[in-house]
Amino acid sequence: MDELGLHRRLLCGWMGLALAVFVALFFWTAPYGRHGRRGWGVTVGDRVGWVLMEAPAALALPLCFALRQRPAVALDWVWLALWESHYLYRAFVYPELRRTARRPMPFSVVAMGALFNGVNGYLNGRYLFTLASPYPLSWLGDARFICGVLLFIGGFGAHAWSDRRLRALRTPGQNVGYRIPQGGLFRWVSCPNYLGEIVEWCGWALATWSLAGLSFAVWTVANLAPRARAHHRWYRARFSDYPSDRKALLPWLW
């Protein structure tokens, strides 16, 4: 079997696994952050854990780009820039900006996250830079590309702004305790950072118009929708005055 055949089979299995994980996460909440709990084996510091977990994705696309088997075209640089704008932030900027208490993170969770990011980076990087035909320059004017990039940028902006708003709930030097976030998309949902990330990768799927991109969007929903529901329930249990009309992830709906 050649790499293209392997890639297609892996994509099918990968999306099937995402659906299974989506169902499982409604019954089991990953044990890190505010949902952390004992009994998950060896732990690492959460700052180190975030870097180890997210760095494989930040490294995977540049590696696939470097190993491409054809000359680079303009769209290759666009895909690389979009991807790295997210993962350099997630892997190296976000962990340094966090003001939360330094909690140990189960290494098993870190390893699963790193595996996901590595596989996801391979599926997208090898497709975009080697297995797919080069995107023509005219794709820059295609409505799918334009709408997808706008969704990506808007989603990334909402994601990063929400992270910043959560950090602002704590003054410098304060790293314990929780408060109800307010303002912006927090007026409507408990987890606008997750909503932004979902919009972001749906935009990526649209802009690349690929099954590899779609698999990433499916996995993003599978991971973050159940976690948003867990966060929402946590907020409502912890704060008696939590806004009753605020939804978990989708304004006015859910």
Helices and strands as residue ranges (DSSP letters): H 3-24, G 33-35, E 43-45, H 46-66, H 74-88, I 89-93, H 94-97, E 104-106, H 107-126, I 127-131, G 137-141, H 143-168, G 184-187, H 192-208, H 211-238
